[in-house]
Amino acid sequence: MLPSRSNYLLKNSRVPASLLEMKSLAPSASTVATTGTENNFCLVDIEIAAGTIAQIIPSGTEHLFPIADIPTIDLCNGLVWPCFVDMHAHLDKGHIWERSPNPDGTFASAIDTVRADAEKNWNAEDVYRRMEFGLKCSYAHGTKAIRTHIDSAGEQGTVSLGVFEALQAEWGDRLILQAVSLVSLDYFLTPAGEKLADRIAQIGGSLGGVAYMNPDLDKQLDRVFALAKERNLNLDFHTDENDDPDSVTLREVAKTAIRHEFSGQIICGHCCSLAVQPSDLVTETLELVKEANIGIVSLPMCNLYLQDRESGHTPRWRGVTLLHELKAAGIPVAVASDNCRDPFYGFGDHDVLEVFNMAVRIAHLDRPWEDWQRTVTKTPADLMGLPNLGKIAVGLPADLILFKARNFSELLSRSQRDRTVLRQGREIDTTLPDYRELDDLLQVR
């Protein structure tokens, strides 16, 4: 239990070096890396004053940098991370599994099942309560910012975007929320698509949709880019969420961005088919993505669940994109939660640590670890235009997660349900919402 006062010292804190802003270290101090471990951590003491990180010094050098007589909490080399950033979620779909399970686990059934559930149940109260349930989980687990894609076509879009706007205001002191429109790109060729672009601009969101291979793809992309440029909007696409080597919508988005000389931020999510394409096409695509300044977000849990699923068939591949190759090409790479307890993914708890844990296993983000922890912290924060999130630095709010685990093996071998989450230096209640809160919506008995 941390002291109730706002000034104290977190002693012997082990921080991943890639998440620590080195210039924040006290003058003349040098980084002290832990010994006896393959992981690149810095052992530091963190002074918190009035909810802000006031000073960071290497542990064991306190006599060189006097600190006022304040309470000291010895973390015993426990890990300290900045709060998580979850840059690809679907909060409006979440937590409908009990009333609308996926009958066979396939992508096609997920689309049909969600559509039927939305037509029957997605009024404002239903969407609000399920989305807020997701926010409660995210906040308790230590997330600071979320970008959610919202089904935005027709009247349903009006309802769901209105709910998002209300939650964005109500949760503004706890979570930074961003919205992305989710429609098929042909929607933007209609007058309704232009009105949707205006609505997204009104709520400060990003323009987005699902890119499918079709004869009109160039026309659709040109229209989306034009609408975004006219309204100064960023773009966020679902691309190539399949195992078809002929699906190259990521490449086409990059080519369109270059043709339009687009200066805003572009995100492409999933990009699964890149992993089953020939090497020459991959090389060409990565060069175009780099030139277009596109950031990539992989959704490892949902893609593992859906891709290569057939009845009676053991999946032959993992569904994730080429994370290592993208990173090596200098392309920003993030991982995120995607769907949660809905027909696209029947599990999940809005815990970004679980996302990172699964990504490490699925995509081999260890051996070596390098700076992969940025994929759920600093990199998505930067891609979302939140440069002060996802890192630990003097002068920033003390929005931190404290773990008893001392290294990656300990961190990723247990659930870490006993983590401590700080907001502006104060410990928050990390009690998760009870599933029974949604029983009346889901007709659970």
Secondary structure, 3 states (H helix, E strand, C coil): CCCCCCCEEEEEEEEEHHHECHHHECCCCCCCECCCCCCCEEEEEEEEECCEEEEEEECCCHHHCCCCCCCEEECCCCEEEECEEEEEECCCCCCCCCCCCCCCCCHHHHHHHHHHHHHHHCCHHHHHHHHHHHHHHHHHHCEEEEEEEEECCHHHHHHHHHHHHHHHHHCCCCCEEEEEEECEHHHHHCHHHHHHHHHHHHCCCEEEEEECCCCCHHHHHHHHHHHHHHHCCCEEEEECCCCCCCCCHHHHHHHHHHHHCCCCCEEEEECHHHHHCCHHHHHHHHHHHHHCCEEEEECHHHHHHHCCCECCECCCCCCCCCHHHHHHCCCCEEECCECCCECCECCCCCCHHHHHHHHHHHHCCCCCCCCHHHHHCHHHHHHCCCCCCCCECCCCECCEEECCCCCHHHHCCCCCCCCEEEECCEECCCCCCCHHHHHHHHCCC
